[in-house]
Amino acid sequence: MIFNKENILKTLNKYNFDSQNYIVISGAALVLQNVKEYTSDIDITVSNELYNQLLKKYSCTFEKEIENYNVWFIDNIINFSNHYYEKIEYIELFGYKVQTIKSVLKLKKQLNRSKDKKDIQHIMDFYKDTDEVK
Protein backbone atom coordinates (compact mmCIF):
# COMPACT_ATOMS: atom_id res chain seq x y z
CA MET A 1 0.00 0.00 0.00
CA ILE A 2 1.12 3.57 -0.63
CA PHE A 3 0.73 6.17 2.11
CA ASN A 4 0.84 9.87 1.36
CA LYS A 5 0.38 12.47 4.12
CA GLU A 6 -3.42 12.35 3.96
CA ASN A 7 -3.50 8.52 4.10
CA ILE A 8 -1.07 8.44 7.03
CA LEU A 9 -3.20 10.87 9.03
CA LYS A 10 -6.42 8.98 8.18
CA THR A 11 -4.84 5.67 9.19
CA LEU A 12 -3.50 7.01 12.49
CA ASN A 13 -6.93 8.50 13.21
CA LYS A 14 -8.64 5.19 12.33
CA TYR A 15 -6.51 3.14 14.72
CA ASN A 16 -6.86 5.82 17.38
CA PHE A 17 -3.88 4.76 19.51
CA ASP A 18 -3.06 7.03 22.47
CA SER A 19 -1.02 9.69 20.65
CA GLN A 20 1.04 10.42 23.76
CA ASN A 21 2.38 6.85 23.81
CA TYR A 22 3.92 6.58 20.35
CA ILE A 23 6.07 8.46 17.88
CA VAL A 24 5.72 8.29 14.09
CA ILE A 25 9.19 7.50 12.78
CA SER A 26 11.22 6.87 9.65
CA GLY A 27 9.59 7.20 6.21
CA ALA A 28 6.16 8.21 7.54
CA ALA A 29 7.81 11.00 9.57
CA LEU A 30 9.47 12.24 6.38
CA VAL A 31 6.14 12.22 4.51
CA LEU A 32 4.40 14.17 7.30
CA GLN A 33 7.17 16.80 7.11
CA ASN A 34 7.04 17.07 3.28
CA VAL A 35 10.50 15.56 2.74
CA LYS A 36 9.09 12.82 0.51
CA GLU A 37 5.68 12.15 -1.02
CA TYR A 38 4.84 8.63 0.14
CA THR A 39 5.92 5.55 2.09
CA SER A 40 4.91 1.89 1.98
CA ASP A 41 3.98 1.51 5.67
CA ILE A 42 3.70 3.50 8.88
CA ASP A 43 6.49 2.91 11.38
CA ILE A 44 5.89 3.86 14.99
CA THR A 45 7.87 3.40 18.17
CA VAL A 46 5.68 2.90 21.21
CA SER A 47 5.85 3.00 24.99
CA ASN A 48 6.10 -0.34 26.79
CA GLU A 49 2.50 0.11 27.96
CA LEU A 50 1.13 0.63 24.44
CA TYR A 51 3.37 -2.16 23.10
CA ASN A 52 1.69 -4.66 25.43
CA GLN A 53 -1.80 -3.28 24.65
CA LEU A 54 -1.26 -3.61 20.89
CA LEU A 55 -0.06 -7.20 21.18
CA LYS A 56 -3.19 -8.09 23.18
CA LYS A 57 -5.70 -6.16 21.07
CA TYR A 58 -4.54 -6.93 17.51
CA SER A 59 -3.54 -9.98 15.53
CA CYS A 60 0.08 -8.89 15.15
CA THR A 61 2.51 -10.48 12.73
CA PHE A 62 6.13 -10.78 13.78
CA GLU A 63 8.38 -9.08 11.22
CA LYS A 64 11.92 -9.13 12.60
CA GLU A 65 14.18 -8.53 15.58
CA ILE A 66 16.42 -5.46 15.84
CA GLU A 67 18.93 -5.25 18.70
CA ASN A 68 16.86 -7.64 20.87
CA TYR A 69 13.60 -5.75 20.18
CA ASN A 70 10.76 -7.43 18.30
CA VAL A 71 9.15 -5.55 15.43
CA TRP A 72 5.50 -6.33 14.63
CA PHE A 73 2.98 -5.52 11.91
CA ILE A 74 -0.69 -4.72 12.45
CA ASP A 75 -2.77 -5.42 9.33
CA ASN A 76 0.40 -5.17 7.21
CA ILE A 77 0.10 -1.38 7.65
CA ILE A 78 1.40 -0.31 11.06
CA ASN A 79 4.91 -1.45 11.89
CA PHE A 80 5.70 -1.07 15.59
CA SER A 81 8.27 -1.77 18.28
CA ASN A 82 9.21 -0.28 21.62
CA HIS A 83 12.78 0.09 20.35
CA TYR A 84 13.94 3.73 20.15
CA TYR A 85 10.91 5.10 22.08
CA GLU A 86 12.98 6.70 24.83
CA LYS A 87 15.72 7.88 22.43
CA ILE A 88 13.88 9.48 19.50
CA GLU A 89 13.77 13.25 19.13
CA TYR A 90 10.32 14.40 18.03
CA ILE A 91 8.13 17.38 17.29
CA GLU A 92 4.37 17.71 17.69
CA LEU A 93 2.67 17.76 14.28
CA PHE A 94 -1.01 17.31 13.38
CA GLY A 95 -1.65 16.23 16.99
CA TYR A 96 0.97 13.46 16.84
CA LYS A 97 4.55 13.02 17.98
CA VAL A 98 6.68 12.86 14.83
CA GLN A 99 10.39 12.05 14.65
CA THR A 100 12.48 15.09 13.69
CA ILE A 101 14.12 15.08 10.28
CA LYS A 102 17.59 15.19 11.86
CA SER A 103 16.71 12.19 14.01
CA VAL A 104 15.42 10.29 10.94
CA LEU A 105 18.69 11.09 9.16
CA LYS A 106 20.72 9.74 12.08
CA LEU A 107 18.63 6.55 12.20
CA LYS A 108 18.78 6.04 8.42
CA LYS A 109 22.57 6.44 8.45
CA GLN A 110 22.82 3.79 11.20
CA LEU A 111 20.60 1.31 9.34
CA ASN A 112 22.13 2.10 5.93
CA ARG A 113 19.92 -0.25 3.91
CA SER A 114 19.18 0.47 0.24
CA LYS A 115 15.83 2.11 1.08
CA ASP A 116 17.54 4.14 3.82
CA LYS A 117 20.05 5.49 1.32
CA LYS A 118 17.14 6.73 -0.81
CA ASP A 119 15.62 8.47 2.22
CA ILE A 120 18.99 10.00 3.11
CA GLN A 121 19.08 11.45 -0.40
CA HIS A 122 15.51 12.81 0.03
CA ILE A 123 16.62 14.54 3.23
CA MET A 124 19.76 15.97 1.66
CA ASP A 125 17.73 17.23 -1.33
CA PHE A 126 15.16 18.75 1.05
CA TYR A 127 17.91 20.73 2.79
CA LYS A 128 20.15 21.35 -0.23
CA ASP A 129 19.81 25.14 -0.08
CA THR A 130 20.32 25.44 3.68
CA ASP A 131 22.94 24.66 6.31
CA GLU A 132 20.32 22.82 8.38
CA VAL A 133 21.66 19.26 7.96
CA LYS A 134 25.42 18.87 7.69
Secondary structure, 3 states (H helix, E strand, C coil): CCECHHHHHHHHHHHCCCHHHEEEEHHHHHHHCCCCCCECCEEEEECHHHHHHHHHHCCEEEEEEECCEEEEEECCCEEEECCCCCCCCEEEECCEEEECHHHHHHHHHHHCCHHHHHHHHHHHHHCCCCCCCC
